[in-house]
Amino acid sequence: MSKDAKNVPALRFKGYSDAWEKRKLNYFLHVNEIKNKSEIYSKKDVLSVSGEFGIVNQIELQGRSFAGSSVKNYGVVELGDVVYTKSPLKKNPFGIVKVNRNKAGIVSTLYAIYKPQTTLYSPIIDYYFQSDCRVNNYLKPLVNKGAKNDMKVKNVDVLKGNVTIPSEIDEQRTIVGLLNKLDKLIAATQDKIDALEQAKKALLQRLFDQSWRFKGYSDPWEKRKLGEVATITMGQSPDSKNYTLNPQDHILVQGNADIKNGWVEPRVWTTQITKIAKKGSVLLSVRAPVGEVSKTAFDVVLGRGVASVGQTDFLYQYLITLKISGFWLRYSTGSTFDSINSSDIKEAIIFLPKKNEQDRIAKTLNCIDNLIAATQSRLSSLELLKKYLLQDLFI
């Protein structure tokens, strides 16, 4: 095979140097017309295609199967098969291409099934099309514009586009091997985050219902109104004409769109100051979804979707407990969306231990939060690494 610098990926494994050739996808795949085996499957074997989760069992993902009374016309999808389905999602409007890397099952006739040729180690197709930009660029030229401007790619046309992947099976397997290992590391890191969050949730419940107490503390907790122990500041939105994208202006927090992992993440700024929350303040969402809790590492302007509720770490953790228990649902009102008002927050009854026990509880829970944040940061780094590998390992 002749070398062509234009057909060599930016990142290449040692031992591979031949240029890649642009080929029609039907060089690697062919239509799978096997349907007669579908009768051996039942509703529990019905699979769906998800852009986020791949080819998944409907019951496991959604709690129910959407199969009709008969599945005899459904197509059989086996391990390694490629499935295409039209997607209404904005990020991939021309469809989803996924490889079945789970187990055999059946899919409805809405899906097209393609079987790998001997020239293909099919998981590489999965990784090739994990870029929404790449899959859209591939499918868009194949679109047949239908009635009402419905943009569709006919199943028979899906294999007519060009892809550039290595012709050598060994190189395909090497690329997939690296990305598989990274996927497993990402999944394990996410599992660790989930486990830590569950552990914190359990600890919150036991600490705040007082079924667990630290040694040396036995005094009863005092019943108080939230407005008696914290300064409550309700948000007031600036005029929208004063919104900017200039980081030199004042950070505006309007609601949960401005929060990430429990912290304010600047997104919109304003030249108009209405209500202010100082750095270190605890923020509470007062409009749907009501009760979400966060902190701010900046001085911020509060929009009407949030309120500031003091600055103590103990109150921050207490408010999280109230959110988990559904506390604010008893107050939320609104025909279009739920909301709570200043009186609801100030009159809310809470129970407080003495200051030194508050500090002990907050310190313990903050340690778990820091561990979760560090693990989330590691996950973000791994996901960013995968993003760049998907870009540089392919042309």
Disulfide bonds with the S-S distance in Angstrom:
none
